[in-house]
Amino acid sequence: MRTLKINNVFHKVDVPDDMPLLWVLRDVLGMTGTKYGCGIAQCGACTVHLDGEAVRACQTTMEMIANQAITTIEGIGATETGAKVQAAWLEKEVVQCGYCQCGQIMAATALLNENPKPSDNDIDDFMAGNMCRCATYVRIRDAIHTAAA
């Protein structure tokens, strides 16, 4: 049995050490905002934060998590930067199909926490691991600049 701090709420889970965080969130705790995309940490759909750092939940196992605070898309809006990113996403109408956007928002928030005034190149480099099949990359970049302003 382990205790996880997710979005400032403690959850007790009894899961194997090798179980990916993605499946703990989705299947054990019913937090379905974090999406399954590829399962090999290449698309970014499953991005969450561990102590503010963007990680891929599909490849982060329970044994890799110590006492870090986990933040998911369900809780990112409670943070100052996350709220700004979510508002910018709406203002700039970033979403098309929407499947990847939870991971995009989580990555963008991590970027702005690390670099509050990123250049286009900074954004492109940081966000490169997050795929959008609808190719809303220009709107994503614009929304990140808006959130940073």
Secondary structure, 3 states (H helix, E strand, C coil): CEEEEECCEEEEECCCCCCEHHHHHHHHCCCCCCCCCCCCCCCCCCEEEECCEEEECCCCEHHHCCCCEEECHHHHCCCHHHHHHHHHHHHCCCCCCCCCHHHHHHHHHHHHHHCCCCCHHHHHHHHCCCCCCCCCHHHHHHHHHHHHC
